[in-house]
Amino acid sequence: MMRSARTLLLLITGLMLVVATLWAQSRTRTPAVTQTQRIELVDKDGRIRAELKTSGEDTLLVLYDGQGRLRTVINTESVVFYGMDGKMKARIDAQNLSEGAKETR
């Protein structure tokens, strides 16, 4: 009888510790701001498919295809598209777009 009472007391104590730990974790505040210099989005195989990063004074969103080839780079001034061969296929510049918008007015 004494042994089962001791076992029951240990079980209750352990359960209380688990509940207290879970309660404390649920009250942990999530930071309002997360700071980093680079974020990588990877596929299920661990290959980088996209990066959001800073480079000097610029911010870049870089997209890769499933084989890891560079496909698109978006920055504050332009969007550049690359073909399967890695060569630049097209570029859209913000400066050209704003000049075109002035001409249509």
C-alpha positions as CSV (number, residue, x, y, z in Angstrom):
1,M,0.0,0.0,0.0
2,M,2.8,2.4,0.9
3,R,4.6,1.6,-2.3
4,S,1.6,2.3,-4.5
5,A,1.0,5.6,-2.6
6,R,4.6,6.7,-3.3
7,T,4.2,5.7,-7.0
8,L,1.0,7.7,-7.2
9,L,2.6,10.7,-5.6
10,L,5.5,10.6,-8.1
11,L,3.1,10.3,-11.0
12,I,1.1,13.3,-9.8
13,T,4.3,15.3,-9.2
14,G,5.5,14.5,-12.7
15,L,2.2,15.4,-14.2
16,M,2.2,18.7,-12.4
17,L,5.7,19.5,-13.7
18,V,4.6,18.7,-17.3
19,V,1.5,20.9,-17.0
20,A,3.6,23.8,-15.4
21,T,6.2,23.5,-18.2
22,L,3.5,23.6,-21.0
23,W,1.8,26.5,-19.3
24,A,5.0,28.5,-19.1
25,Q,5.8,27.8,-22.7
26,S,2.4,28.9,-23.8
27,R,3.0,32.2,-22.1
28,T,6.2,32.9,-23.9
29,R,5.8,36.0,-26.0
30,T,6.6,35.8,-29.7
31,P,8.9,38.6,-30.8
32,A,7.2,41.3,-32.9
33,V,10.2,41.7,-35.1
34,T,12.6,39.1,-36.5
35,Q,15.9,40.3,-38.0
36,T,18.1,38.4,-40.4
37,Q,20.3,39.2,-43.4
38,R,19.1,36.2,-45.4
39,I,16.2,33.8,-45.7
40,E,16.4,30.6,-47.7
41,L,13.3,28.7,-48.9
42,V,14.3,25.1,-49.5
43,D,12.4,22.2,-51.1
44,K,11.8,18.8,-49.4
45,D,15.2,17.6,-50.6
46,G,17.0,20.6,-49.0
47,R,17.8,22.4,-52.3
48,I,17.5,26.2,-52.1
49,R,14.6,27.4,-54.3
50,A,14.5,31.0,-53.2
51,E,16.5,33.5,-51.2
52,L,15.5,36.8,-49.8
53,K,18.7,38.7,-48.9
54,T,20.5,42.0,-48.8
55,S,23.5,42.8,-51.0
56,G,25.2,46.0,-50.4
57,E,22.6,48.7,-50.5
58,D,20.1,46.5,-52.3
59,T,17.5,43.9,-51.3
60,L,17.2,40.8,-53.6
61,L,14.7,38.1,-54.2
62,V,16.5,35.3,-56.0
63,L,14.5,32.3,-57.5
64,Y,16.0,28.9,-58.5
65,D,14.4,26.0,-60.4
66,G,14.3,22.4,-59.2
67,Q,17.8,21.7,-60.4
68,G,19.3,24.7,-58.6
69,R,19.7,26.9,-61.7
70,L,19.2,30.6,-61.3
71,R,16.0,31.7,-62.9
72,T,14.9,35.1,-61.7
73,V,16.5,38.0,-59.7
74,I,14.2,40.8,-58.4
75,N,15.8,43.9,-56.8
76,T,14.6,47.4,-56.2
77,E,15.5,48.6,-59.6
78,S,14.9,45.6,-62.0
79,V,13.7,42.1,-62.6
80,V,16.1,39.8,-64.5
81,F,15.0,36.5,-66.0
82,Y,17.5,33.7,-66.8
83,G,17.0,30.8,-69.2
84,M,17.7,27.1,-68.6
85,D,21.2,27.7,-70.0
86,G,22.0,30.3,-67.3
87,K,22.1,33.2,-69.7
88,M,20.0,36.4,-69.2
89,K,16.9,36.2,-71.3
90,A,15.1,39.4,-70.3
91,R,15.4,42.4,-68.0
92,I,12.8,44.9,-66.9
93,D,14.2,48.1,-65.4
94,A,12.2,50.4,-63.1
95,Q,13.7,53.5,-64.8
96,N,12.5,52.4,-68.2
97,L,9.0,51.7,-66.9
98,S,8.7,55.1,-65.2
99,E,9.9,56.9,-68.4
100,G,7.3,54.9,-70.4
101,A,4.6,55.9,-67.9
102,K,5.5,59.6,-68.5
103,E,5.2,59.2,-72.2
104,T,1.6,57.9,-72.0
105,R,0.4,60.9,-70.1
